[in-house]
Every structure is written in structure tokens, then in C-alpha cells.
Amino acid sequence: MVRRLFEKLLIRPEDLRPSRDDFEVIGVFNPGVAVVGDEIVLLVRVAEQPRQRRPGHTGLPRWDPDVGQTVEWVKDEELEAIDPRMVRRRQDGLLRLTNLSHLRVIRSRDGRSIDSVEGARFEPLAEWEDFGVEDPRITRIGDTFYFTYVAVSHHGAATALASTTDFETFRRHGIIFPPDNKDVVLFSEQ
């Protein structure tokens, strides 16, 4: 039996400012966690969706390399609802999320309260991330923190790899497992 030692909710969607004024944060979850010096760093998945509602349409956010976050408004009759966060285009069967996720650095000195939510962001950047980046798993190897994450795109959900030494800047290493492979973690030693 596992005994929970801490019952307090650390962070809620309303604790974070959205990336854009016309978006709202709808979820903060699935963090990767690392101890860095005397603090705990959480690399948290932040899901956002458009605030605007258009009758008869569904807003499908995505990352565009030329403009950043953008929203495609699709007629509801052209979509099949899979669940509250996912739809399928009837025309070609493409699955789309109704939200767009990025990763945000959140810091804590004690692991029981949040000291800063205004840390760096790891946002979609490449075509293979145009529907978002999700669910980091962090492993420290030497002085570098490597993290796997889910890169979501029209190709599917694939596992990608990135690294950082300071949780301020990040280096992408690309996709390491093809679509439909998720929840990958690196071991810190052989």
C-alpha cells in the first residue's frame, strides 16, 4: 500500500497566464521533475485552447512556424467528436486536439509550494510538433538534463528528445521513436 504524504494541490490552470490573451489555460499536468541545486524544477505540460466560441464551429489550435499559435475554425459537421479533447476530421480521418500544449518551467524550493511560474517555455517549434508538445520525462546524465517528450503532429504522437543544462535554454535532438510510441524514459546509467 502506498501512503500519500502530501495532499495539497501545487498548481491550477488559473495560476498561469496563457500564452496569448485570446487563449485560456485549461490544464496543468504530467510534469517531469528534477532536483537542480537547492530547488525542485517541474517541467509542466500546459494545455490551452481558444477563449472564443463560434456557434457551429470547433477551434483547432496548432503551431505554425511563421505565426506561432494559430486556430483553424472547422464546421462541427465536418468533425466527429472522439472525446472532449479530440476530434476526427470526417474527410480524411485525421485526429486533432481541441487544445495545444507546451511545457513550462515551474520552480519550488521545498516541493510543497510553488515559488515561480514565470519560467522558460518549451513550445512547439517544428512540423512534427505542430499539434503540441506533451508529457516530459527528465533524466540527469552528468551536468545535462535530458527529457523525452511527446511531439504531436498530423503524423501522430511520437517520442522526441531534448536537453538543457539550466532549464532556461533547450536543445532539440529530434524524434527518437516513431509515431504511436509514448511514455519513454532514459535510464541514467547502463
N, C-alpha and C positions, 0 to 999 in steps of 0.2 A: 504494500500500500504506500502510495506517495502522499506525503503530508505537505500541504501548501503552507509556506512560511510567510507569505506576504499577500494581502488581499486587495491592496489599493490599485486602482486603475492609474497608470502612469500618464497616459496621453489620450486625448479625444480629438475627433476631427475639428471641433470648434476651437481647439488650442492652436491651430495652424492657419496661417494666411494662405489662401490659394495662390497658385502661380500667376493667375490673371484675375482681374476684377470681375469678369463675366463667368468665372468658374467657381465651383464650391467644392470643398473637401468633403468627401462622403465616407472615407475610410482611412484609418491609420493602423497598420497591422503588419504581421510577419517580419519583424526586424531581424537583421543579423546583428550580433553583439560582439564587441571586442573590448578588452581592457587595454587602455593606452595610457601609460604612465600612471597617474593617480586618478584617472577618471574612466568612466564607462561610456563607450560610444555605441550608439544604436544607429544602424543604417536602416531606416524605416520605409516601408512601402507606403506611399501616399496616393490614394485614388481620388481623382477629381472628375467632375462632369460639368457640362454647361449649366448655368443657372436658368437660362432662358428655356421656355417651353413653347413649342409651336404645335397648335392643335393639328392632329392628323399626321404628325411627323415625329421622328426619333432623331435626336442629335447623336452622331457617332464621332467622337473626338479621335484625332490621330495626330502624329507628329509629322510635320512637313519640313524637310531640311531648309527650304527657302524662307518659311514664315514662322516656324515653331509650331506651337499648338494651333490646330485649326479644327473646325467642326463641319462635317458633312451632314446636311439635313435630308433624311431619306423618308419618303412616304411610308407610313405604317403598313399599308397594303403590300409593299414590296418586301416586307420583313416577316420572319417567323420568330416569335419570342421563344427562346430556349429556357431562360430563367431571368430574374430581374436585372442581371448584369450582362447578358449575352443575347445576341440575335443572329439569325442566319438570313442572308440575302436569298430570296426565292430564285432570282435569276441564275445564280451560279453556285449557290450553296456556301459562299464564303461566310465564315463566322466572324462576327465583330463584337467588340466590347462596347458597352454604353458609357464607359469611363476610360480614362487614360491615367496610367500610373507612372510615377517617378520615385526615386529614392532620395531621402533627405537625412542628413546627419543631425542627430539629436544627442546632446551630451548630459551626463549625470555624474556627480561626484560620488554619490552613495548607492546608486542603483535603485533607490526608492523614491526619488523625486527628480524632476527634470530641471536642469539648470539653464539650458539653451535649446531653443527650437529654430534658431536662425542660422543654422549651419549650412554647409555647402549642399548642393543638389547634384544628383547624378540623374540627368534627364535623357530621354531618348535622343539619339543623335544620328543613327544610321538607318538605312532602309529596313534592315532586319529587326529594328526596334520601333517601327512606326505606329504600333498599337500599344507601346509601353514597355517599361522595364519593371520587373517584379521580383520579390522574394529572395533577397540576398542571403548567402551562407558564407561567413567570413572565416578564414584560416590564416593565422600568422605563421610565416616562414621567414626566419631571420628578422630583418627590420622591415619587411614588407607584409602588408595585409592583402591577401588575395581574396576575392569574393566571386563566387559563381552567382549568376542571376538568370532569371528567365527573360529572354528577349522575345517579345510578342509581335508578330507581323502577319501580313497576308500569307506568308509561307507557313505559319503555325507558331507554336511556342517551342523555342529551342533554348538550350543552356549555353550561356556565354560566360566569359571570364574577364575580370578587370582587376586592377590592383591600385593600391595607394600606400604611401608612407606616412601621410599626415591627415587624411580624411578631409582635405581641402581641395586637392587635385587628384584626378583619376586617370589611369591609363587603361584603355580597352585593348584586350588581346584577341577578341573575336569570338565566334561561335566555336564551342568545343564538343558539343553533341548536337546531332540533327534534330529537327522538329519532333515533338512529342516525347522528348526526354527532359524531365524536370527533376527538381529536388536533388541536385548533385552537390556534394561537399568534398573538399580536398582534405586529405589527411596531412597533418603537419610533419610527419616523418615516415620513412619506409618501414 
